[in-house]
Amino acid sequence: MKTFTIAIGSDHAGFAYKEVLKAALLADGHTVRDFGTHSDAACDYPDFIRPVAEAVARGEYERGIVLGGSGNGEAIVANKVHGVRCGLCWTEQVAIWNRSHNDGNVLSLGQRTLTESEALAITRVWLATEFEGGRHLARIKKIEP
């Protein structure tokens, strides 16, 4: 299995799953940097999600994972960063399409919408899926001129 450098971040509503994913990713041999938050105390998700997205966009990390209650706000923030293609994924199949069709480099997950085992399975399949290129590459190039 290929290993990646991964930036990870969450707000309070995604904190518990962030901790679970971080431990699993490290156990799988990935290099992980936690951009916070570091507790389940209420906080503002952009403060932790934007730095993850910016680090991925700068090329400091190969992939990023962001978590919140639903994952929607986190995906919105990440996608404001030039060079990021963040997908909110709720099934393994959606994660496969995010990578294979959209070359997603940031994954967004909602702790309130998934079980812990679903979040872990989605993350692992997302990391294992390659971008197909081909006809999808032309589409990706149209996203950011």
GROMACS elastic network, one bead per residue, 0.5 to 0.9 nm:
[ bonds ]
;  ai    aj funct       b0    kb
    1    28     6  0.87029   500
    1   128     6  0.74981   500
    2    29     6  0.88113   500
    2    30     6  0.85716   500
    2   127     6  0.84684   500
    2   128     6  0.74309   500
    3    28     6  0.77546   500
    3    29     6  0.61370   500
    3    31     6  0.76835   500
    3   127     6  0.84524   500
    4    29     6  0.81977   500
    4    30     6  0.51846   500
    4    31     6  0.62912   500
    4    32     6  0.82891   500
    4    61     6  0.78760   500
    4    62     6  0.61891   500
    4    63     6  0.70272   500
    4   127     6  0.81200   500
    5    30     6  0.60536   500
    5    32     6  0.59627   500
    5    33     6  0.80587   500
    5    60     6  0.81196   500
    5    61     6  0.50584   500
    5    62     6  0.53611   500
    5    63     6  0.65061   500
    5    64     6  0.84919   500
    6    25     6  0.87296   500
    6    30     6  0.71132   500
    6    31     6  0.60373   500
    6    33     6  0.64036   500
    6    34     6  0.86745   500
    6    56     6  0.82978   500
    6    60     6  0.89639   500
    6    61     6  0.54486   500
    6    62     6  0.61031   500
    6    64     6  0.53172   500
    6    65     6  0.72909   500
    7    31     6  0.85721   500
    7    32     6  0.58563   500
    7    33     6  0.50257   500
    7    34     6  0.62417   500
    7    35     6  0.69894   500
    7    51     6  0.88774   500
    7    52     6  0.55868   500
    7    53     6  0.81190   500
    7    55     6  0.72837   500
    7    56     6  0.71657   500
    7    60     6  0.86733   500
    7    61     6  0.60833   500
    7    62     6  0.80847   500
    7    63     6  0.64341   500
    7    65     6  0.63435   500
    7    66     6  0.84251   500
    7   106     6  0.89047   500
    8    18     6  0.73847   500
    8    22     6  0.76672   500
    8    32     6  0.70419   500
    8    33     6  0.62052   500
    8    34     6  0.50778   500
    8    35     6  0.59647   500
    8    36     6  0.76442   500
    8    48     6  0.88682   500
    8    49     6  0.82181   500
    8    52     6  0.62515   500
    8    63     6  0.86676   500
    8    64     6  0.56309   500
    8    66     6  0.57587   500
    8    67     6  0.82001   500
    9    14     6  0.85233   500
    9    15     6  0.82251   500
    9    18     6  0.70247   500
    9    33     6  0.86021   500
    9    34     6  0.59301   500
    9    36     6  0.51502   500
    9    37     6  0.66177   500
    9    45     6  0.87760   500
    9    48     6  0.56856   500
    9    49     6  0.57473   500
    9    50     6  0.89501   500
    9    51     6  0.83498   500
    9    52     6  0.63289   500
    9    64     6  0.81939   500
    9    65     6  0.65488   500
    9    67     6  0.64778   500
    9    68     6  0.89402   500
   10    13     6  0.75139   500
   10    14     6  0.52929   500
   10    15     6  0.57254   500
   10    17     6  0.88512   500
   10    18     6  0.65913   500
   10    34     6  0.89319   500
   10    35     6  0.78802   500
   10    36     6  0.61408   500
   10    37     6  0.57938   500
   10    38     6  0.86818   500
   10    45     6  0.65638   500
   10    48     6  0.61493   500
   10    49     6  0.64490   500
   10    65     6  0.84436   500
   10    66     6  0.54738   500
   10    68     6  0.57052   500
   10    74     6  0.80444   500
   11    14     6  0.54853   500
   11    15     6  0.60410   500
   11    36     6  0.75019   500
   11    37     6  0.56922   500
   11    38     6  0.87106   500
   11    39     6  0.85526   500
   11    40     6  0.76460   500
   11    41     6  0.86363   500
   11    42     6  0.75793   500
   11    43     6  0.61410   500
   11    44     6  0.65137   500
   11    46     6  0.82368   500
   11    47     6  0.83976   500
   11    48     6  0.68128   500
   11    49     6  0.79541   500
   11    66     6  0.86253   500
   11    67     6  0.68096   500
   11    68     6  0.55462   500
   11    69     6  0.81106   500
   11    74     6  0.87065   500
   12    15     6  0.50311   500
   12    16     6  0.80463   500
   12    37     6  0.67168   500
   12    38     6  0.82794   500
   12    39     6  0.64801   500
   12    41     6  0.57014   500
   12    42     6  0.54540   500
   12    43     6  0.61517   500
   12    44     6  0.82669   500
   12    45     6  0.79148   500
   12    68     6  0.71372   500
   12    69     6  0.81958   500
   13    16     6  0.76420   500
   13    17     6  0.88274   500
   13    40     6  0.68145   500
   13    41     6  0.87947   500
   13    42     6  0.79700   500
   13    43     6  0.89802   500
   13    67     6  0.77628   500
   13    68     6  0.50220   500
   13    70     6  0.84676   500
   13   110     6  0.83710   500
   13   111     6  0.67791   500
   13   112     6  0.77096   500
   14    17     6  0.57059   500
   14    18     6  0.61293   500
   14    19     6  0.88508   500
   14    37     6  0.89945   500
   14    40     6  0.81209   500
   14    66     6  0.82417   500
   14    69     6  0.56532   500
   14    70     6  0.85298   500
   14    71     6  0.83385   500
   14   109     6  0.81389   500
   14   110     6  0.68454   500
   14   111     6  0.53112   500
   14   112     6  0.80325   500
   15    18     6  0.50100   500
   15    19     6  0.63262   500
   15    20     6  0.88033   500
   15    36     6  0.82700   500
   15    37     6  0.68372   500
   15    38     6  0.72879   500
   15    39     6  0.64820   500
   15    40     6  0.58438   500
   15    67     6  0.74223   500
   15    68     6  0.75066   500
   15   111     6  0.83849   500
   16    19     6  0.53206   500
   16    20     6  0.64899   500
   16    21     6  0.87888   500
   16    39     6  0.83660   500
   16    40     6  0.74982   500
   16   111     6  0.80408   500
   17    21     6  0.59600   500
   17    22     6  0.83039   500
   17    67     6  0.76679   500
   17   110     6  0.89622   500
   17   111     6  0.64145   500
   17   116     6  0.66422   500
   17   119     6  0.77638   500
   17   120     6  0.87165   500
   18    21     6  0.51395   500
   18    22     6  0.58782   500
   18    23     6  0.85503   500
   18    34     6  0.86813   500
   18    36     6  0.89528   500
   18    65     6  0.86320   500
   18    66     6  0.80619   500
   18    67     6  0.67536   500
   18   111     6  0.89066   500
   19    22     6  0.51210   500
   19    23     6  0.62846   500
   19    24     6  0.86840   500
   19    38     6  0.89446   500
   20    23     6  0.53686   500
   20    24     6  0.62969   500
   20    25     6  0.86520   500
   20   116     6  0.79827   500
   20   120     6  0.82576   500
   21    24     6  0.50552   500
   21    25     6  0.59256   500
   21    26     6  0.84610   500
   21   116     6  0.87978   500
   21   119     6  0.80072   500
   21   120     6  0.63945   500
   21   123     6  0.81074   500
   22    25     6  0.51748   500
   22    26     6  0.61597   500
   22    27     6  0.85570   500
   22    32     6  0.68869   500
   22    33     6  0.85917   500
   22    34     6  0.78195   500
   23    26     6  0.52532   500
   23    27     6  0.61624   500
   23    28     6  0.86376   500
   24    28     6  0.61348   500
   24    29     6  0.88012   500
   24    30     6  0.89864   500
   24   120     6  0.79746   500
   25    29     6  0.64963   500
   25    30     6  0.54973   500
   25    31     6  0.76913   500
   25    32     6  0.72930   500
   25   124     6  0.85484   500
   26    29     6  0.51552   500
   26    30     6  0.51471   500
   26    31     6  0.63286   500
   26    32     6  0.66433   500
   27    30     6  0.74311   500
   32    61     6  0.88246   500
   33    61     6  0.88274   500
   34    37     6  0.81285   500
   34    38     6  0.85412   500
   34    52     6  0.86267   500
   35    38     6  0.84131   500
   35    48     6  0.60686   500
   35    49     6  0.79206   500
   35    51     6  0.70719   500
   35    52     6  0.65152   500
   36    39     6  0.80648   500
   36    47     6  0.88008   500
   36    48     6  0.58307   500
   36    49     6  0.85713   500
   37    40     6  0.76905   500
   37    41     6  0.85525   500
   37    43     6  0.78649   500
   37    45     6  0.84940   500
   37    47     6  0.86295   500
   37    48     6  0.64104   500
   38    41     6  0.84819   500
   39    42     6  0.84755   500
   40    43     6  0.83402   500
   43    47     6  0.81482   500
   44    47     6  0.59119   500
   44    48     6  0.77363   500
   45    48     6  0.55969   500
   45    49     6  0.59903   500
   45    50     6  0.83757   500
   45    67     6  0.88509   500
   45    68     6  0.74845   500
   45    73     6  0.76792   500
   45    74     6  0.67770   500
   45    77     6  0.85161   500
   46    49     6  0.50199   500
   46    50     6  0.55403   500
   46    51     6  0.83288   500
   46    73     6  0.82633   500
   46    74     6  0.72120   500
   46    77     6  0.63068   500
   46    78     6  0.85351   500
   47    50     6  0.62900   500
   47    51     6  0.72730   500
   48    51     6  0.58642   500
   48    52     6  0.68188   500
   48    66     6  0.86249   500
   49    52     6  0.52486   500
   49    53     6  0.63699   500
   49    54     6  0.86871   500
   49    65     6  0.88751   500
   49    66     6  0.62976   500
   49    67     6  0.82969   500
   49    74     6  0.62505   500
   49    75     6  0.86039   500
   49    77     6  0.67027   500
   49    78     6  0.64026   500
   50    53     6  0.51125   500
   50    54     6  0.60163   500
   50    55     6  0.85297   500
   50    74     6  0.85175   500
   50    77     6  0.62325   500
   50    78     6  0.58772   500
   50    80     6  0.84496   500
   50    81     6  0.75319   500
   51    54     6  0.50442   500
   51    55     6  0.60458   500
   51    56     6  0.86203   500
   51    78     6  0.88185   500
   52    55     6  0.52556   500
   52    56     6  0.63925   500
   52    57     6  0.86985   500
   52    61     6  0.87853   500
   52    64     6  0.63405   500
   52    65     6  0.77656   500
   52    66     6  0.75974   500
   52    78     6  0.78121   500
   52   106     6  0.87320   500
   53    56     6  0.51867   500
   53    57     6  0.61066   500
   53    58     6  0.86232   500
   53    63     6  0.89986   500
   53    64     6  0.67584   500
   53    65     6  0.87444   500
   53    66     6  0.86483   500
   53    77     6  0.82226   500
   53    78     6  0.51998   500
   53    79     6  0.78734   500
   53    80     6  0.87245   500
   53    81     6  0.64162   500
   53    82     6  0.89344   500
   53    83     6  0.87373   500
   53    84     6  0.65468   500
   53    86     6  0.86367   500
   53   106     6  0.72564   500
   54    58     6  0.60849   500
   54    59     6  0.86210   500
   54    60     6  0.88430   500
   54    78     6  0.80605   500
   54    81     6  0.64025   500
   54    82     6  0.82818   500
   54    83     6  0.86699   500
   54    84     6  0.81210   500
   55    58     6  0.51808   500
   55    59     6  0.64048   500
   55    60     6  0.53878   500
   55    61     6  0.61896   500
   55    64     6  0.83783   500
   56    59     6  0.51150   500
   56    60     6  0.57922   500
   56    62     6  0.61612   500
   56    63     6  0.61692   500
   56    64     6  0.62902   500
   56    83     6  0.82391   500
   56    84     6  0.72701   500
   56   105     6  0.75139   500
   56   106     6  0.78245   500
   57    60     6  0.76362   500
   57    61     6  0.81092   500
   57    62     6  0.88431   500
   57    81     6  0.72551   500
   57    82     6  0.68547   500
   57    83     6  0.52142   500
   57    84     6  0.58803   500
   57   105     6  0.87927   500
   58    61     6  0.78434   500
   58    83     6  0.83633   500
   59    62     6  0.64295   500
   59    63     6  0.89454   500
   61    64     6  0.71366   500
   62   105     6  0.71815   500
   63   104     6  0.84788   500
   63   105     6  0.50347   500
   63   106     6  0.57016   500
   63   107     6  0.80187   500
   63   127     6  0.82721   500
   64    86     6  0.85489   500
   64   105     6  0.62778   500
   64   107     6  0.62254   500
   64   108     6  0.85820   500
   65    86     6  0.87998   500
   65   105     6  0.85575   500
   65   106     6  0.54353   500
   65   108     6  0.59205   500
   65   109     6  0.77741   500
   65   123     6  0.83705   500
   66    71     6  0.74649   500
   66    74     6  0.63239   500
   66    75     6  0.76316   500
   66    78     6  0.82970   500
   66   106     6  0.72756   500
   66   107     6  0.61782   500
   66   109     6  0.64641   500
   66   110     6  0.88102   500
   67    70     6  0.78922   500
   67    71     6  0.56148   500
   67    74     6  0.66168   500
   67    75     6  0.87573   500
   67   107     6  0.83777   500
   67   108     6  0.56622   500
   67   110     6  0.57952   500
   67   111     6  0.68695   500
   68    72     6  0.77751   500
   68    73     6  0.76511   500
   68    74     6  0.65093   500
   68   108     6  0.80009   500
   68   109     6  0.66580   500
   68   110     6  0.51901   500
   68   111     6  0.60477   500
   68   112     6  0.79281   500
   69    72     6  0.81872   500
   69    73     6  0.88422   500
   69   109     6  0.80766   500
   69   111     6  0.50467   500
   69   113     6  0.73775   500
   70    73     6  0.75725   500
   70    74     6  0.83794   500
   70    88     6  0.88547   500
   70   108     6  0.88207   500
   70   109     6  0.68631   500
   70   111     6  0.63818   500
   70   112     6  0.58929   500
   70   113     6  0.61300   500
   70   114     6  0.89353   500
   71    74     6  0.51930   500
   71    75     6  0.61607   500
   71    76     6  0.87182   500
   71    88     6  0.62864   500
   71    89     6  0.85001   500
   71   108     6  0.53943   500
   71   111     6  0.76078   500
   71   112     6  0.87951   500
   71   113     6  0.86928   500
   72    75     6  0.52439   500
   72    76     6  0.63134   500
   72    77     6  0.87910   500
   72    88     6  0.67518   500
   72   108     6  0.76271   500
   72   109     6  0.82050   500
   72   110     6  0.76063   500
   73    76     6  0.50366   500
   73    77     6  0.62283   500
   73    78     6  0.86057   500
   74    77     6  0.52350   500
   74    78     6  0.61522   500
   74    79     6  0.85556   500
   74    86     6  0.89290   500
   74    88     6  0.85489   500
   74   108     6  0.65467   500
   74   109     6  0.83861   500
   75    78     6  0.51337   500
   75    79     6  0.60133   500
   75    80     6  0.87062   500
   75    85     6  0.89405   500
   75    86     6  0.57859   500
   75    87     6  0.64366   500
   75    88     6  0.61682   500
   75   106     6  0.83643   500
   75   107     6  0.78976   500
   75   108     6  0.57272   500
   75   109     6  0.85898   500
   76    79     6  0.52663   500
   76    80     6  0.65257   500
   76    86     6  0.81817   500
   77    80     6  0.53641   500
   77    81     6  0.74192   500
   78    81     6  0.57589   500
   78    82     6  0.89417   500
   78    84     6  0.66275   500
   78    85     6  0.78234   500
   78    86     6  0.62664   500
   78   106     6  0.76402   500
   78   108     6  0.87845   500
   79    82     6  0.73225   500
   79    83     6  0.82076   500
   79    84     6  0.56436   500
   79    85     6  0.60722   500
   79    86     6  0.57868   500
   79    87     6  0.86244   500
   79   106     6  0.88397   500
   80    83     6  0.89250   500
   80    84     6  0.77221   500
   81    84     6  0.57616   500
   81    85     6  0.87359   500
   82    85     6  0.86366   500
   82   144     6  0.76287   500
   83   105     6  0.88806   500
   83   144     6  0.75361   500
   84   104     6  0.76141   500
   84   105     6  0.63593   500
   84   106     6  0.67973   500
   85    98     6  0.87866   500
   85   102     6  0.73594   500
   85   103     6  0.71952   500
   85   105     6  0.56104   500
   85   106     6  0.61670   500
   85   107     6  0.85596   500
   86    98     6  0.82681   500
   86   104     6  0.56487   500
   86   105     6  0.61903   500
   86   107     6  0.55515   500
   86   108     6  0.66529   500
   87    94     6  0.87112   500
   87    95     6  0.78365   500
   87    98     6  0.61414   500
   87    99     6  0.88034   500
   87   102     6  0.86642   500
   87   104     6  0.64342   500
   87   105     6  0.83368   500
   87   106     6  0.66050   500
   87   107     6  0.53872   500
   87   108     6  0.58163   500
   87   109     6  0.86634   500
   88    94     6  0.84244   500
   88    95     6  0.82326   500
   88    98     6  0.85542   500
   88   106     6  0.88838   500
   88   107     6  0.62756   500
   88   109     6  0.59619   500
   88   110     6  0.80670   500
   89    92     6  0.75341   500
   89    93     6  0.85139   500
   89    94     6  0.55668   500
   89    95     6  0.54315   500
   89    98     6  0.77757   500
   89   107     6  0.70038   500
   89   108     6  0.62823   500
   89   109     6  0.60979   500
   89   110     6  0.83805   500
   89   122     6  0.74668   500
   90    93     6  0.84483   500
   90    94     6  0.65914   500
   90    95     6  0.75388   500
   90   108     6  0.89193   500
   90   109     6  0.70408   500
   90   110     6  0.78455   500
   90   113     6  0.76735   500
   90   114     6  0.70847   500
   90   118     6  0.82613   500
   90   119     6  0.80514   500
   90   122     6  0.75520   500
   91    94     6  0.52719   500
   91    95     6  0.64008   500
   91    96     6  0.87789   500
   91   114     6  0.88409   500
   91   118     6  0.75083   500
   91   119     6  0.85082   500
   91   121     6  0.86740   500
   91   122     6  0.62606   500
   92    95     6  0.50018   500
   92    96     6  0.62457   500
   92    97     6  0.87743   500
   92   118     6  0.80776   500
   92   119     6  0.89649   500
   92   121     6  0.68962   500
   92   123     6  0.81654   500
   92   124     6  0.88672   500
   92   125     6  0.64506   500
   92   126     6  0.74825   500
   93    96     6  0.50075   500
   93    97     6  0.63276   500
   93    98     6  0.85901   500
   93   122     6  0.83046   500
   93   125     6  0.86643   500
   94    97     6  0.51346   500
   94    98     6  0.61066   500
   94    99     6  0.87727   500
   94   122     6  0.85581   500
   94   126     6  0.88896   500
   95    99     6  0.64129   500
   95   100     6  0.85379   500
   95   104     6  0.88276   500
   95   107     6  0.80931   500
   95   122     6  0.62266   500
   95   123     6  0.77757   500
   95   125     6  0.68773   500
   95   126     6  0.51277   500
   95   127     6  0.88899   500
   95   129     6  0.83147   500
   96    99     6  0.53797   500
   96   100     6  0.58496   500
   96   101     6  0.80531   500
   96   122     6  0.85681   500
   96   125     6  0.67216   500
   96   126     6  0.58223   500
   96   128     6  0.86895   500
   96   129     6  0.60159   500
   96   130     6  0.84199   500
   97   100     6  0.50424   500
   97   101     6  0.52628   500
   97   102     6  0.69508   500
   97   103     6  0.86447   500
   97   104     6  0.88440   500
   97   126     6  0.87756   500
   97   129     6  0.87108   500
   97   131     6  0.89125   500
   98   101     6  0.58345   500
   98   102     6  0.51117   500
   98   103     6  0.64021   500
   98   104     6  0.53772   500
   98   105     6  0.88007   500
   98   107     6  0.84922   500
   98   126     6  0.77072   500
   98   129     6  0.89967   500
   98   131     6  0.86888   500
   99   102     6  0.55003   500
   99   105     6  0.76106   500
   99   126     6  0.64103   500
   99   127     6  0.82030   500
   99   128     6  0.89683   500
   99   129     6  0.59850   500
   99   130     6  0.62268   500
   99   131     6  0.54125   500
   99   132     6  0.81646   500
  100   103     6  0.59404   500
  100   104     6  0.80455   500
  100   129     6  0.64229   500
  100   130     6  0.56199   500
  100   133     6  0.76229   500
  100   136     6  0.83540   500
  101   104     6  0.81613   500
  101   131     6  0.63301   500
  101   132     6  0.63479   500
  101   133     6  0.74315   500
  101   135     6  0.88255   500
  101   136     6  0.56497   500
  101   137     6  0.82476   500
  101   140     6  0.86642   500
  102   105     6  0.87978   500
  102   131     6  0.72785   500
  102   132     6  0.87598   500
  102   133     6  0.88261   500
  102   136     6  0.69014   500
  102   137     6  0.81494   500
  102   139     6  0.82561   500
  102   140     6  0.65649   500
  103   130     6  0.78281   500
  103   131     6  0.51901   500
  103   132     6  0.80502   500
  103   133     6  0.81448   500
  103   136     6  0.85464   500
  103   137     6  0.84867   500
  103   140     6  0.77918   500
  104   107     6  0.71260   500
  104   126     6  0.87728   500
  104   131     6  0.82869   500
  107   123     6  0.77069   500
  107   126     6  0.78324   500
  109   113     6  0.82115   500
  109   114     6  0.79677   500
  109   119     6  0.70191   500
  109   122     6  0.88281   500
  109   123     6  0.87694   500
  110   113     6  0.52950   500
  110   114     6  0.64023   500
  110   119     6  0.82850   500
  111   114     6  0.56560   500
  111   115     6  0.73319   500
  111   116     6  0.77126   500
  111   119     6  0.78512   500
  112   115     6  0.79832   500
  114   117     6  0.80464   500
  114   118     6  0.59137   500
  114   119     6  0.61112   500
  115   118     6  0.51089   500
  115   119     6  0.62642   500
  115   120     6  0.86995   500
  116   119     6  0.51645   500
  116   120     6  0.63115   500
  116   121     6  0.86917   500
  117   120     6  0.51191   500
  117   121     6  0.61062   500
  117   122     6  0.85314   500
  118   121     6  0.50774   500
  118   122     6  0.59878   500
  118   123     6  0.84469   500
  119   122     6  0.51958   500
  119   123     6  0.61164   500
  119   124     6  0.86516   500
  120   123     6  0.51058   500
  120   124     6  0.61810   500
  120   125     6  0.86928   500
  121   124     6  0.51780   500
  121   125     6  0.61886   500
  121   126     6  0.84311   500
  122   125     6  0.53380   500
  122   126     6  0.59737   500
  122   127     6  0.85857   500
  123   126     6  0.50823   500
  123   127     6  0.61816   500
  123   128     6  0.86393   500
  124   127     6  0.51898   500
  124   128     6  0.61891   500
  124   129     6  0.87112   500
  125   129     6  0.60586   500
  126   129     6  0.54229   500
  126   130     6  0.84950   500
  127   130     6  0.80468   500
  130   133     6  0.89047   500
  131   136     6  0.85740   500
  131   137     6  0.89275   500
  132   135     6  0.84300   500
  132   136     6  0.70698   500
  132   137     6  0.81746   500
  133   136     6  0.52722   500
  133   138     6  0.83360   500
  134   137     6  0.55284   500
  134   138     6  0.74387   500
  135   138     6  0.57938   500
  135   139     6  0.70497   500
  136   139     6  0.51845   500
  136   140     6  0.62845   500
  136   141     6  0.87844   500
  137   140     6  0.50350   500
  137   141     6  0.62746   500
  137   142     6  0.88542   500
  138   141     6  0.52059   500
  138   142     6  0.66678   500
  139   142     6  0.52234   500
  139   143     6  0.69307   500
  140   143     6  0.54256   500
  140   144     6  0.76459   500
  141   144     6  0.61881   500
  141   145     6  0.66713   500
  142   145     6  0.60017   500
